């Protein structure tokens, strides 16, 4: 949302109906303050700014701020709690796993960016990729090189 300065008519209508989610930030930028009434969900891994939003929906489950290596961890964990990962596309699984790996510096312990939640979510994504046959295919092709 950092780069969004304008919502077109169709997007603005959808945002009014469904609300918008703040991901990887829990406070709107000053130039986005007009969007505050539309915020319906916050998912972030940064320190809580305790920003308040007018919608009563931004309480409890709709505000999830947890210290971990990546906001992607929280997005994936939220999805894992809603939809079985084996039903996700391999593209979504790979995309989530790649961002998670990048944000945690490839799970490097020396970087001190990886939490047990990051590891658990990554393992769930890898297991789901394995159920798609993706990890076996990748390891077979790398071992035959």
DSSP file (Angstrom, degrees, kcal/mol; ACC not computed):
  #  RESIDUE AA STRUCTURE BP1 BP2  ACC     N-H-->O    O-->H-N    N-H-->O    O-->H-N    TCO  KAPPA ALPHA  PHI   PSI    X-CA   Y-CA   Z-CA
    1    1 A X    >         0   0    0      0, 0.0     3,-1.1     0, 0.0    28,-0.1   0.000 360.0 360.0 360.0 -13.6    0.0    0.0    0.0
    2    2 A X  T 3   +     0   0    0      1,-0.3    23,-0.0    26,-0.0    26,-0.0   0.890 360.0  41.7 -53.7 -40.1    3.0    2.3    0.3
    3    3 A X  T 3  S+     0   0    0      2,-0.0     2,-0.7     0, 0.0    -1,-0.3   0.498  91.1 100.1 -90.6  -3.7    2.9    2.9   -3.5
    4    4 A X    <   +     0   0    0     -3,-1.1     3,-0.1     1,-0.2     0, 0.0  -0.737  30.7 154.2 -88.9 115.4   -0.9    3.3   -3.8
    5    5 A X        +     0   0    0     -2,-0.7     2,-0.4     1,-0.3    -1,-0.2   0.605  66.3  32.3-109.5 -18.5   -1.9    6.9   -3.9
    6    6 A X        -     0   0    0     26,-0.0     2,-0.6     0, 0.0    -1,-0.3  -0.996  60.2-153.3-144.3 133.7   -5.2    6.5   -5.8
    7    7 A X        -     0   0    0     -2,-0.4    -3,-0.0    -3,-0.1     5,-0.0  -0.933  28.0-128.8-103.2 124.7   -7.8    3.9   -6.0
    8    8 A X     >  -     0   0    0     -2,-0.6     4,-3.3     1,-0.1     5,-0.2  -0.128  34.1 -93.1 -63.9 169.9   -9.7    3.9   -9.3
    9    9 A X  H  > S+     0   0    0      1,-0.2     4,-2.0     2,-0.2     5,-0.2   0.889 125.5  45.0 -55.9 -46.3  -13.5    3.9   -9.3
   10   10 A X  H  > S+     0   0    0      2,-0.2     4,-2.1     1,-0.2    -1,-0.2   0.919 116.6  45.2 -65.7 -43.8  -13.9    0.1   -9.4
   11   11 A X  H  > S+     0   0    0      1,-0.2     4,-2.8     2,-0.2    -2,-0.2   0.888 111.3  53.3 -66.5 -39.1  -11.3   -0.5   -6.8
   12   12 A X  H  X S+     0   0    0     -4,-3.3     4,-2.0     2,-0.2    -1,-0.2   0.895 109.2  49.0 -64.3 -39.3  -12.6    2.2   -4.5
   13   13 A X  H  X S+     0   0    0     -4,-2.0     4,-1.8    -5,-0.2    -2,-0.2   0.934 112.8  47.2 -64.3 -46.1  -16.1    0.7   -4.7
   14   14 A X  H  X>S+     0   0    0     -4,-2.1     4,-3.2     1,-0.2     5,-0.5   0.905 111.0  52.1 -61.6 -42.4  -14.7   -2.8   -3.9
   15   15 A X  H  X5S+     0   0    0     -4,-2.8     4,-1.9     1,-0.2    -1,-0.2   0.867 107.7  52.0 -63.5 -36.5  -12.7   -1.3   -1.0
   16   16 A X  H  <5S+     0   0    0     -4,-2.0    -1,-0.2    -5,-0.2    -2,-0.2   0.879 116.6  40.0 -67.4 -35.7  -15.7    0.4    0.5
   17   17 A X  H  <5S+     0   0    0     -4,-1.8    -2,-0.2    -5,-0.1    -1,-0.2   0.939 133.3  20.1 -77.1 -48.9  -17.6   -2.9    0.4
   18   18 A X  H  <5S-     0   0    0     -4,-3.2    -3,-0.2     1,-0.2    -2,-0.2   0.706  99.6-133.9 -96.1 -23.8  -14.9   -5.3    1.5
   19   19 A X     << -     0   0    0     -4,-1.9     2,-0.3    -5,-0.5    20,-0.2  -0.189  23.6 -88.0  85.9 171.6  -12.4   -3.0    3.2
   20   20 A X  E     -a   39   0A   0     18,-2.6    20,-3.0    15,-0.2    21,-1.4  -0.869  28.6-134.4-118.8 155.0   -8.7   -3.0    2.7
   21   21 A X  E     -a   41   0A   0     -2,-0.3     2,-0.7    19,-0.2    21,-0.2  -0.909   7.5-145.4-108.8 133.3   -6.0   -5.0    4.4
   22   22 A X  E     -a   42   0A   0     19,-2.9    21,-3.2    -2,-0.5     2,-0.5  -0.885  24.1-176.7 -94.0 119.6   -2.7   -3.5    5.6
   23   23 A X  E     +a   43   0A   0     -2,-0.7    21,-0.2    19,-0.2     3,-0.1  -0.980  65.5   4.8-123.0 128.8    0.0   -6.0    5.2
   24   24 A X  S    S+     0   0    0     19,-2.3     2,-0.3    -2,-0.5    20,-0.2   0.538 126.1  60.0  76.4  10.0    3.6   -5.5    6.3
   25   25 A X        -     0   0    0     18,-0.5    18,-0.3    21,-0.1     3,-0.1  -0.937  58.9-164.5-156.4 144.1    2.7   -2.1    7.8
   26   26 A X  S    S+     0   0    0     -2,-0.3     2,-0.4    21,-0.2    25,-0.3   0.255  75.2  56.2-118.4  13.9    0.2   -1.4   10.6
   27   27 A X  S    S-     0   0    0     23,-0.1    -1,-0.1    21,-0.0     2,-0.1  -0.987  81.3-121.8-143.1 134.1   -0.1    2.3   10.1
   28   28 A X        -     0   0    0     -2,-0.4     5,-0.1     1,-0.1     2,-0.1  -0.391  33.3-107.9 -69.3 148.4   -1.1    4.2    7.0
   29   29 A X    >   -     0   0    0      1,-0.1     3,-2.2   -28,-0.1     4,-0.2  -0.374  34.9-105.3 -69.0 157.9    1.3    6.8    5.6
   30   30 A X  G >  S+     0   0    0      1,-0.3     3,-1.5     2,-0.2     4,-0.2   0.881 121.9  54.4 -54.4 -42.3    0.2   10.4    6.0
   31   31 A X  G 3  S+     0   0    0      1,-0.3    -1,-0.3     2,-0.1     3,-0.2   0.553 108.9  50.8 -72.4  -4.4   -0.7   10.8    2.3
   32   32 A X  G X  S+     0   0    0     -3,-2.2     3,-2.6     1,-0.1     4,-0.3   0.261  71.7 112.2-111.6   9.6   -3.0    7.7    2.8
   33   33 A X  G X   +     0   0    0     -3,-1.5     3,-1.8     1,-0.3     4,-0.3   0.796  67.9  67.6 -55.8 -30.0   -4.9    8.9    5.9
   34   34 A X  G 3  S+     0   0    0      1,-0.3     3,-0.4    -4,-0.2    -1,-0.3   0.672  92.7  61.6 -65.3 -14.9   -8.1    9.2    3.8
   35   35 A X  G X> S+     0   0    0     -3,-2.6     3,-2.4     1,-0.2     4,-0.6   0.563  74.1  98.2 -86.0  -8.7   -8.1    5.4    3.5
   36   36 A X  G X4 S+     0   0    0     -3,-1.8     3,-1.2    -4,-0.3    19,-0.4   0.840  76.6  57.0 -51.0 -41.6   -8.4    4.9    7.3
   37   37 A X  G 34 S+     0   0    0     -3,-0.4    -1,-0.3    -4,-0.3    -2,-0.1   0.688 106.1  53.0 -65.8 -13.4  -12.2    4.3    7.2
   38   38 A X  G <4 S+     0   0    0     -3,-2.4   -18,-2.6   -19,-0.1     2,-0.3   0.591  77.6 114.3 -95.3 -12.3  -11.6    1.5    4.7
   39   39 A X  E <<  +a   20   0A   0     -3,-1.2    16,-0.3    -4,-0.6    19,-0.2  -0.447  27.5 159.6 -67.8 121.1   -9.1   -0.5    6.8
   40   40 A X  E     +     0   0A   0    -20,-3.0     2,-0.3    -2,-0.3    19,-0.2   0.553  61.1  25.3-114.6 -16.5  -10.7   -3.8    7.7
   41   41 A X  E     -a   21   0A   0    -21,-1.4   -19,-2.9    17,-0.1     2,-0.4  -0.998  54.3-161.5-153.4 145.8   -7.6   -5.9    8.5
   42   42 A X  E     +ab  22  63A   0     20,-2.9    22,-3.4    -2,-0.3     2,-0.4  -0.993  10.8 174.0-131.8 125.0   -4.0   -5.5    9.7
   43   43 A X  E     +ab  23  64A   0    -21,-3.2   -19,-2.3    -2,-0.4   -18,-0.5  -0.972  23.9 144.1-129.9 115.7   -1.3   -8.2    9.2
   44   44 A X  E     - b   0  65A   0     20,-2.4    22,-1.9    -2,-0.4     4,-0.1  -0.991  46.2-156.7-154.2 155.8    2.2   -7.2   10.2
   45   45 A X  S    S+     0   0    0     -2,-0.3    23,-0.5    20,-0.2     2,-0.1   0.281  71.4  93.7-116.0   6.6    5.4   -8.3   11.8
   46   46 A X  S    S-     0   0    0      1,-0.2    -2,-0.1    21,-0.1     3,-0.1  -0.458  93.8 -69.9 -90.1 169.1    6.7   -4.8   12.8
   47   47 A X        -     0   0    0     -2,-0.1     2,-0.4     1,-0.1   -21,-0.2  -0.315  60.0-102.1 -58.5 140.7    6.1   -3.2   16.2
   48   48 A X        -     0   0    0      1,-0.2    -1,-0.1    17,-0.1   -21,-0.0  -0.511  26.8-166.2 -70.4 122.8    2.5   -2.3   16.8
   49   49 A X        -     0   0    0     -2,-0.4    -1,-0.2    -3,-0.1     3,-0.1   0.500  34.2-131.3 -83.0  -3.8    1.9    1.5   16.3
   50   50 A X        +     0   0    0      1,-0.2     2,-0.1   -23,-0.0   -23,-0.1   0.776  41.3 175.7  54.1  30.8   -1.4    1.0   18.0
   51   51 A X        -     0   0    0    -25,-0.3     2,-0.4     1,-0.1    -1,-0.2  -0.400  21.4-139.0 -61.5 139.5   -3.0    2.9   15.2
   52   52 A X        -     0   0    0     -3,-0.1     2,-0.4    -2,-0.1    -1,-0.1  -0.840  14.5-162.9-104.8 140.7   -6.8    3.0   15.5
   53   53 A X        -     0   0    0     -2,-0.4     5,-0.1     5,-0.2   -16,-0.1  -0.951  23.6-127.7-123.8 144.7   -9.1    2.6   12.6
   54   54 A X  S    S+     0   0    0     -2,-0.4     2,-0.2   -18,-0.1   -17,-0.1   0.790  81.2  94.8 -63.5 -30.2  -12.8    3.5   12.5
   55   55 A X  S >  S-     0   0    0    -19,-0.4     3,-1.5   -16,-0.3    -2,-0.2  -0.437  70.5-143.8 -67.9 130.2  -14.1    0.2   11.3
   56   56 A X  T 3  S+     0   0    0      1,-0.3    -1,-0.2    -2,-0.2   -16,-0.1   0.662  93.5  76.2 -67.0 -12.6  -15.2   -2.0   14.2
   57   57 A X  T 3  S+     0   0    0      1,-0.2     2,-2.3   -18,-0.1     5,-0.3   0.743  71.3  85.2 -69.4 -21.8  -13.9   -5.0   12.2
   58   58 A X  S <  S+     0   0    0     -3,-1.5     2,-0.3   -19,-0.2    -5,-0.2  -0.431  73.4  95.6 -83.8  69.3  -10.3   -4.1   13.1
   59   59 A X  S >  S-     0   0    0     -2,-2.3     3,-2.3   -19,-0.2     4,-0.2  -0.963  83.8 -14.5-146.8 157.0  -10.3   -5.9   16.4
   60   60 A X  G >  S+     0   0    0     -2,-0.3     3,-1.7     1,-0.3    -3,-0.0  -0.201 133.3  14.2  53.7-118.9   -9.2   -9.3   17.6
   61   61 A X  G 3  S+     0   0    0      1,-0.3    -1,-0.3     3,-0.1    -3,-0.1   0.717 123.0  62.6 -64.2 -22.7   -8.6  -11.6   14.6
   62   62 A X  G <  S+     0   0    0     -3,-2.3   -20,-2.9    -5,-0.3     2,-0.5   0.541 100.0  57.9 -84.9  -4.1   -8.6   -8.8   12.1
   63   63 A X  E <   +b   42   0A   0     -3,-1.7     2,-0.6   -22,-0.2    -1,-0.2  -0.920  66.0 169.5-124.7 105.8   -5.5   -7.3   13.7
   64   64 A X  E     +b   43   0A   0    -22,-3.4   -20,-2.4    -2,-0.5     2,-0.5  -0.916   3.7 165.9-122.2 105.6   -2.6   -9.7   13.8
   65   65 A X  E     +b   44   0A   0     -2,-0.6     2,-0.4   -22,-0.2   -20,-0.2  -0.957  12.1 161.2-122.3 111.3    0.7   -8.2   14.7
   66   66 A X        -     0   0    0    -22,-1.9     2,-0.5    -2,-0.5     8,-0.1  -0.994  42.4-115.6-134.9 133.0    3.3  -10.9   15.5
   67   67 A X        +     0   0    0     -2,-0.4     2,-0.3     2,-0.0   -21,-0.1  -0.574  61.3 126.3 -69.0 120.1    7.1  -10.7   15.7
   68   68 A X  S    S-     0   0    0     -2,-0.5    46,-0.1   -23,-0.5     3,-0.1  -0.926  71.0 -91.0-160.0-179.9    8.5  -12.9   13.0
   69   69 A X  S    S+     0   0    0     -2,-0.3     2,-0.3     1,-0.2    36,-0.1   0.709 101.4  18.0 -76.2 -21.0   10.8  -12.8   10.0
   70   70 A X    >>  -     0   0    0      1,-0.1     4,-0.9    34,-0.1     3,-0.7  -0.995  56.5-137.2-154.3 140.0    8.3  -11.9    7.3
   71   71 A X  H 3> S+     0   0    0     -2,-0.3     4,-2.2     1,-0.2     3,-0.2   0.806 109.2  67.5 -63.2 -27.5    4.8  -10.5    7.0
   72   72 A X  H 3> S+     0   0    0      1,-0.2     4,-2.9     2,-0.2     5,-0.2   0.837  91.9  59.8 -61.4 -33.0    4.5  -13.3    4.4
   73   73 A X  H <> S+     0   0    0     -3,-0.7     4,-2.6     1,-0.2    -1,-0.2   0.925 107.4  45.1 -58.5 -44.8    4.8  -15.8    7.2
   74   74 A X  H  X S+     0   0    0     -4,-0.9     4,-2.4     2,-0.2    -2,-0.2   0.874 112.4  50.5 -70.5 -37.4    1.7  -14.3    8.8
   75   75 A X  H  X S+     0   0    0     -4,-2.2     4,-2.4     2,-0.2    -2,-0.2   0.954 114.7  44.0 -62.9 -49.2   -0.2  -14.2    5.5
   76   76 A X  H  X S+     0   0    0     -4,-2.9     4,-2.9     1,-0.2    -2,-0.2   0.909 113.7  50.5 -63.5 -41.7    0.6  -17.8    4.8
   77   77 A X  H  X S+     0   0    0     -4,-2.6     4,-1.5    -5,-0.2    -1,-0.2   0.891 110.2  50.1 -64.3 -39.1   -0.2  -18.9    8.4
   78   78 A X  H  < S+     0   0    0     -4,-2.4     4,-0.4     2,-0.2    -1,-0.2   0.923 113.4  45.7 -63.2 -44.4   -3.6  -17.1    8.1
   79   79 A X  H >X S+     0   0    0     -4,-2.4     4,-3.5     1,-0.2     3,-1.5   0.892 108.1  57.0 -65.8 -39.3   -4.3  -18.9    4.9
   80   80 A X  H 3< S+     0   0    0     -4,-2.9    -1,-0.2     1,-0.3    -2,-0.2   0.840 104.8  53.0 -61.0 -31.9   -3.2  -22.2    6.3
   81   81 A X  T 3< S+     0   0    0     -4,-1.5    -1,-0.3    -5,-0.2    -2,-0.2   0.595 120.0  33.4 -76.9 -10.1   -5.7  -21.7    9.1
   82   82 A X  T <4 S+     0   0    0     -3,-1.5     2,-0.4    -4,-0.4    -2,-0.2   0.770 123.2  27.6-112.3 -42.0   -8.5  -21.2    6.5
   83   83 A X  S  < S-     0   0    0     -4,-3.5    -1,-0.3    -5,-0.1     2,-0.2  -0.967  83.8-106.6-128.4 139.8   -7.7  -23.3    3.4
   84   84 A X    >   -     0   0    0     -2,-0.4     3,-1.9     1,-0.1     4,-0.3  -0.490  27.1-137.4 -66.5 130.2   -5.7  -26.6    3.2
   85   85 A X  G >  S+     0   0    0      1,-0.3     3,-1.9    -2,-0.2    -1,-0.1   0.796  98.8  67.8 -61.4 -30.6   -2.3  -25.9    1.6
   86   86 A X  G 3  S+     0   0    0      1,-0.3    -1,-0.3    45,-0.0    -2,-0.1   0.712  96.9  56.9 -64.6 -15.9   -2.4  -28.9   -0.6
   87   87 A X  G <  S+     0   0    0     -3,-1.9    -1,-0.3     2,-0.1    -2,-0.2   0.543  88.4  97.8 -89.3  -7.9   -5.3  -27.2   -2.5
   88   88 A X  S <  S-     0   0    0     -3,-1.9     2,-0.1    -4,-0.3    -3,-0.0  -0.412  85.1 -99.8 -77.9 156.0   -3.2  -24.1   -3.3
   89   89 A X     >  -     0   0    0      1,-0.1     4,-2.2    -2,-0.1     5,-0.2  -0.411  25.7-121.9 -70.5 152.1   -1.5  -23.7   -6.6
   90   90 A X  H  > S+     0   0    0      1,-0.2     4,-2.7     2,-0.2     5,-0.2   0.824 113.4  59.6 -64.8 -29.3    2.1  -24.5   -6.8
   91   91 A X  H  > S+     0   0    0      2,-0.2     4,-2.5     1,-0.2    -1,-0.2   0.915 106.7  45.4 -64.8 -42.3    2.7  -20.9   -8.0
   92   92 A X  H  > S+     0   0    0      2,-0.2     4,-2.6     1,-0.2     5,-0.2   0.928 113.7  49.6 -65.3 -44.9    1.2  -19.5   -4.8
   93   93 A X  H  X S+     0   0    0     -4,-2.2     4,-2.4     1,-0.2    -2,-0.2   0.930 113.9  44.9 -59.5 -46.9    3.1  -22.0   -2.6
   94   94 A X  H  X S+     0   0    0     -4,-2.7     4,-2.9     2,-0.2     5,-0.2   0.916 112.4  52.0 -64.4 -43.1    6.4  -21.1   -4.3
   95   95 A X  H  X S+     0   0    0     -4,-2.5     4,-2.2    -5,-0.2     5,-0.2   0.932 112.4  44.6 -60.0 -47.3    5.8  -17.4   -4.2
   96   96 A X  H  X S+     0   0    0     -4,-2.6     4,-2.4     1,-0.2    -1,-0.2   0.927 115.2  48.3 -62.3 -45.0    5.0  -17.4   -0.5
   97   97 A X  H  X S+     0   0    0     -4,-2.4     4,-2.6    -5,-0.2    -2,-0.2   0.893 110.5  51.4 -64.8 -40.1    8.0  -19.6    0.3
   98   98 A X  H  X S+     0   0    0     -4,-2.9     4,-2.5     2,-0.2    -1,-0.2   0.925 112.1  45.3 -64.0 -44.7   10.4  -17.5   -1.8
   99   99 A X  H  X S+     0   0    0     -4,-2.2     4,-2.8    -5,-0.2     5,-0.2   0.922 113.6  50.4 -65.5 -42.4    9.3  -14.3   -0.1
  100  100 A X  H  X S+     0   0    0     -4,-2.4     4,-1.5    -5,-0.2     7,-0.3   0.921 112.4  46.8 -60.3 -44.6    9.6  -16.0    3.3
  101  101 A X  H  <>S+     0   0    0     -4,-2.6     5,-4.0     2,-0.2     6,-0.4   0.900 113.5  48.6 -65.3 -40.9   13.1  -17.3    2.5
  102  102 A X  H ><5S+     0   0    0     -4,-2.5     3,-1.4     3,-0.2    -2,-0.2   0.935 111.2  49.0 -64.9 -46.2   14.2  -13.9    1.2
  103  103 A X  H 3<5S+     0   0    0     -4,-2.8    -1,-0.2     1,-0.3    -2,-0.2   0.783 114.0  45.9 -66.6 -27.2   12.9  -12.0    4.2
  104  104 A X  T 3X5S-     0   0    0     -4,-1.5     4,-0.8    -5,-0.2     9,-0.3   0.230 116.7-111.2 -98.3  13.7   14.6  -14.4    6.6
  105  105 A X  T X45S-     0   0    0     -3,-1.4     3,-1.3     1,-0.2    -3,-0.2   0.938  78.4 -50.4  54.0  49.9   17.9  -14.3    4.7
  106  106 A X  T 34<S-     0   0    0     -5,-4.0    -1,-0.2     1,-0.3     3,-0.1   0.835  99.7 -65.3  57.4  37.7   17.3  -18.0    3.7
  107  107 A X  T 34 S+     0   0    0     -6,-0.4     2,-0.5    -7,-0.3    -1,-0.3   0.735  82.8 171.7  61.7  24.7   16.6  -19.0    7.3
  108  108 A X    XX> -     0   0    0     -3,-1.3     3,-1.1    -4,-0.8     5,-0.6  -0.538  28.3-151.9 -69.7 117.7   20.2  -18.1    8.2
  109  109 A X  G >45S+     0   0    0     -2,-0.5     3,-1.1     1,-0.3    -1,-0.2   0.828  93.1  63.4 -60.7 -32.8   20.5  -18.3   12.0
  110  110 A X  G 345S+     0   0    0      1,-0.3    -1,-0.3     2,-0.1    -2,-0.1   0.806  97.2  57.3 -63.6 -28.3   23.3  -15.7   12.0
  111  111 A X  G <45S-     0   0    0     -3,-1.1    -1,-0.3    -7,-0.2    -2,-0.2   0.684  95.7-146.0 -75.3 -17.5   20.9  -13.1   10.6
  112  112 A X  T <<5 +     0   0    0     -3,-1.1    -3,-0.1    -4,-0.5    -2,-0.1   0.871  64.9 115.7  52.9  42.6   18.6  -13.7   13.6
  113  113 A X      < +     0   0    0     -5,-0.6     2,-0.5    -9,-0.3    -1,-0.1   0.431  47.9  90.9-114.1  -3.9   15.5  -13.1   11.4
  114  114 A X        -     0   0    0     -6,-0.2     2,-0.2   -10,-0.1    -2,-0.0  -0.820  50.8-174.0-104.5 130.9   13.9  -16.5   11.7
  115  115 A X     >  -     0   0    0     -2,-0.5     4,-2.0     1,-0.1     3,-0.2  -0.700  43.1-102.0-110.4 167.1   11.3  -17.4   14.3
  116  116 A X  H  > S+     0   0    0     -2,-0.2     4,-2.6     1,-0.2     5,-0.2   0.843 123.7  56.7 -57.0 -32.6    9.8  -20.8   15.0
  117  117 A X  H  > S+     0   0    0      2,-0.2     4,-2.6     1,-0.2     5,-0.2   0.917 104.5  51.1 -66.4 -41.6    6.6  -19.6   13.2
  118  118 A X  H  > S+     0   0    0      1,-0.2     4,-2.5    -3,-0.2    -2,-0.2   0.929 112.8  46.6 -57.8 -45.3    8.6  -18.8   10.1
  119  119 A X  H  X S+     0   0    0     -4,-2.0     4,-2.4     2,-0.2    -2,-0.2   0.918 112.6  48.7 -64.6 -45.0   10.1  -22.3   10.2
  120  120 A X  H  X S+     0   0    0     -4,-2.6     4,-2.0     2,-0.2    -1,-0.2   0.911 113.5  46.5 -63.8 -42.4    6.8  -24.0   10.8
  121  121 A X  H  X S+     0   0    0     -4,-2.6     4,-2.5     2,-0.2    -1,-0.2   0.922 111.6  51.7 -66.5 -43.0    5.1  -22.1    8.0
  122  122 A X  H  X S+     0   0    0     -4,-2.5     4,-2.6    -5,-0.2    -2,-0.2   0.912 109.7  49.9 -60.0 -42.3    8.0  -22.8    5.6
  123  123 A X  H  X S+     0   0    0     -4,-2.4     4,-2.6     2,-0.2    -1,-0.2   0.892 109.7  51.1 -63.9 -39.1    7.7  -26.5    6.4
  124  124 A X  H  X S+     0   0    0     -4,-2.0     4,-2.1     2,-0.2    -2,-0.2   0.910 111.5  47.8 -63.2 -41.6    4.0  -26.5    5.7
  125  125 A X  H  X S+     0   0    0     -4,-2.5     4,-2.4     2,-0.2    -2,-0.2   0.908 112.1  49.5 -66.2 -41.3    4.6  -24.8    2.4
  126  126 A X  H  X S+     0   0    0     -4,-2.6     4,-2.5     2,-0.2     9,-0.2   0.906 110.2  50.7 -63.8 -41.3    7.3  -27.3    1.5
  127  127 A X  H  X S+     0   0    0     -4,-2.6     4,-1.9     2,-0.2    -1,-0.2   0.905 110.7  49.3 -62.3 -40.8    5.0  -30.3    2.4
  128  128 A X  H  X S+     0   0    0     -4,-2.1     4,-0.9     2,-0.2    -2,-0.2   0.899 110.7  49.8 -66.5 -39.3    2.3  -28.8    0.3
  129  129 A X  H ><>S+     0   0    0     -4,-2.4     5,-2.4     1,-0.2     3,-0.6   0.896 108.5  54.0 -63.5 -38.6    4.7  -28.4   -2.6
  130  130 A X  H ><5S+     0   0    0     -4,-2.5     3,-1.4     1,-0.3    -2,-0.2   0.876 102.8  56.0 -62.3 -37.4    5.8  -32.0   -2.1
  131  131 A X  H 3<5S+     0   0    0     -4,-1.9    -1,-0.3     1,-0.3    -2,-0.2   0.748 106.1  52.1 -67.8 -20.9    2.2  -33.1   -2.4
  132  132 A X  T <<5S-     0   0    0     -4,-0.9    -1,-0.3    -3,-0.6    -2,-0.2   0.515 118.6-115.9 -85.5  -7.2    2.2  -31.4   -5.8
  133  133 A X  T <>5S+     0   0    0     -3,-1.4     4,-1.6    -4,-0.4    -3,-0.2   0.562  82.2 122.5  82.9   8.9    5.3  -33.4   -6.7
  134  134 A X  H  >< +     0   0    0     -5,-2.4     4,-2.1     2,-0.2    -4,-0.2   0.895  68.4  46.3 -74.2 -41.5    7.3  -30.1   -6.9
  135  135 A X  H  > S+     0   0    0     -6,-0.3     4,-2.5    -9,-0.2     5,-0.2   0.875 112.5  50.4 -73.9 -34.2   10.1  -30.8   -4.4
  136  136 A X  H  > S+     0   0    0      2,-0.2     4,-2.2     1,-0.2    -1,-0.2   0.923 112.0  48.2 -65.7 -42.3   10.8  -34.3   -5.8
  137  137 A X  H  X S+     0   0    0     -4,-1.6     4,-2.1     2,-0.2    -2,-0.2   0.897 113.1  47.9 -64.7 -40.1   11.0  -32.9   -9.3
  138  138 A X  H  X S+     0   0    0     -4,-2.1     4,-2.0     1,-0.2    -2,-0.2   0.920 113.7  45.8 -67.6 -44.0   13.3  -30.1   -8.2
  139  139 A X  H  X S+     0   0    0     -4,-2.5     4,-1.9     1,-0.2    -2,-0.2   0.850 112.2  52.2 -70.4 -31.8   15.6  -32.4   -6.2
  140  140 A X  H  X S+     0   0    0     -4,-2.2     4,-1.2    -5,-0.2    -1,-0.2   0.915 111.6  45.6 -67.4 -42.5   15.7  -35.0   -9.0
  141  141 A X  H  < S+     0   0    0     -4,-2.1     4,-0.3     1,-0.2    -2,-0.2   0.856 114.1  48.3 -72.1 -32.5   16.7  -32.4  -11.6
  142  142 A X  H >< S+     0   0    0     -4,-2.0     3,-0.6     1,-0.2    -1,-0.2   0.843 111.6  49.5 -75.8 -31.3   19.4  -30.8   -9.3
  143  143 A X  H 3< S+     0   0    0     -4,-1.9    -1,-0.2     1,-0.2    -2,-0.2   0.734 107.4  54.8 -78.4 -20.0   20.9  -34.2   -8.4
  144  144 A X  T 3<        0   0    0     -4,-1.2    -1,-0.2     1,-0.2    -2,-0.2   0.522 360.0 360.0 -89.4  -3.9   21.1  -35.2  -12.1
  145  145 A X    <         0   0    0     -3,-0.6    -1,-0.2    -4,-0.3    -2,-0.1   0.470 360.0 360.0 -79.8 360.0   23.1  -32.1  -13.0
